Amino acid sequence: MPRLTPLLLLLLLTARVFAVGDWTLLKYEGRDYVPLANVGTFYQLGNLQQSGSSLVLRTANRSLRGQVGSPELYINNLKFILSYPVAEVGGQPAISRMDLTKLLEPVLRPSRIQSSVSVETILLDPGHGGHDSGALSLFGCEKNYALDVALRARDLLRAAGFRVYMTRSSDRFVPLEERAAMASRLPNALFISIHFNASGNDATGVETFTLAPRGVPSMANDGPALSDFVPCAGNVRDAENIALACAAHATLVCNSAMFDRGIKRARFVVLRESATPGVLIEGGFLSNANDARRIATAAYRQQMAISILQAVQNYRNAVGPRLPVASVVPRNNSGPTVITTTTPSQ
Ligand SMILES: [Zn+2]
């Protein structure tokens, strides 16, 4: 039966309202949304505070910040790009049910991810190689930087007890499909693809991509498109994918203090064709003078390798069976703290 409060009754011209368990569902632009106030109650994040279009849910150690009309959502100060902007549905700030189930739930409660397995193996994927140099700066090219970061991360991960494979360990071209196939063959593994960005403008900072859930637009293309509905092998790992992206992006942003461009969704071949949880990290812009200078230093690339190691460890702790329910990434005073503390609320 619909749960009709006086406030919600006002909304019925623009929204249909249903109560499903603990959630109030709102219909908007053909999609299901849930009120952010409902999110605050369910995840014990307190009462929704609204000032103009700005929205905050906050407790002593966790926060969610967003804005009506914006797809940017900050969880403990780490930027996520939602599949759909925060909307005001009949006077209530709300997020899409897709973002609730495919982003908030696995990020806020990673220990509840049913399909997760204990991580033993890491497949590192340095982007490009051989005739494909990738992006260029005055100091060097993407394929070499990506390989260098991967080799450094390999050594750190092996020293920490992980089995590590690489899609390439030298300057050679490997087709994208082959990289994804290697990932799919490895049990109990994570796939981490390493790239650097380029753009025609002054774009700067780091960003992390993971596979778009079925039916949502890819942020790497104009959309939505019919292809957004084609099932991808990687979608069986939706929950692990976003939890891994969260862990990877948090350490990358914290350690580098680079501008946080957010966690985004795409259907890159290496993400969509692999049934292994995976992410693609972009460690800065070779087209930006400041970013390019940093990327050219061994110290920055070593820091990226350390971030990859810490991300893997934090992810494993967050989802692993019989492991602590809290996972906190390293922080500095200005940086974000993520990922999450698991607080069963039901
Ligand atoms: Zn690249």
Boltz pocket constraint, residues with backbone or C-beta under 6 A from the ligand:
constraints:
  - pocket:
      binder: B
      contacts: [[A, 127], [A, 128], [A, 134], [A, 135], [A, 142], [A, 194], [A, 195], [A, 196]]
      max_distance: 6.0
